[in-house]
Amino acid sequence: MNSQSSGQPRSGATARPSRRPRNVPGVVAAAARVAGRAIQRPLPEFMTRDERSVSAWVGIGSNLDDPERQVRRAFVALAELPDTELRVQSPLYRTAPMGPPDQPDYINAVAELDTGLEADALLAQLQAIEKRAGRLRETRWGPRVLDLDLLTYGRECISRPGLKVPHPGIAERNFVLLPLLSVAPDLEIPGLGPVRQLAAGIDREGVVRLE
Ligand code: AMP
């Protein structure tokens, strides 16, 4: 549970308070999985989690400045986002770089958020985390301290300047699909199909699970 979850969003983020009331005492427990452990969390009796918020999956990558540490810090930063809970974090994977080969291997992972933020506000928050980690907007597919991609946002398909969801690279990227497969094989990627099916034909070369 993040420290902001019962208060107002910070940093001017857009929330959807009407869909996500806070501090409502409840008796129904919902299981959330973080790092493979179940966490019992109260939900209001009259409301399902689906009615209150959206499941959003985020892809995490780093290949500079102690990448494992960067990815672990990214999980913490995601857990602290306003009006958002970190539901699932995948194992870490070491992966060969996509794009210019003369760069270090990446560490990749995925995370599921349960969020009341709108998609644009969530992407802005992800970019703010990247920036705080020291990311500069550099060469396309070049090395980076931290890359956060909004992979899915509920069942929505969004295509507008600055935001495409599902993220266009999902179906070809083993460094996204294999972490997803480890924690959410049945996740339906809107317009593409279930992760299990997308991952079935993917090239696994250069991808090593670390934990
Ligand atoms: P990248 O270099 O991979 O971090 O790409 C960042 C750019 O992609 C930014 O200009 C974003 O606005 C844009 N973008 C579009 N859709 C997405 C998405 N689903 N997740 C992350 N960035 C996105």
Residues whose N, C-alpha, C, O or C-beta is under 5 A from the ligand:
A	BS01	AMP	L148 D149 L150 G162 L163 K164 V165 H167
